[in-house]
């Protein structure tokens, strides 16, 4: 729940900054933070990294 709230706050702040300062680069920050979150969650799996990635992408 805390993760969801923090991602929502990051998105809101970045959207506000992108509209206020007229710099679209701020819109990439929420996507990068979500990608970083997923990467950390994959790294926390006790199996080897590449094996975990192959398992995730082999799911249907």
Beta strands, then each sheet from edge to edge (+ up, - down):
end
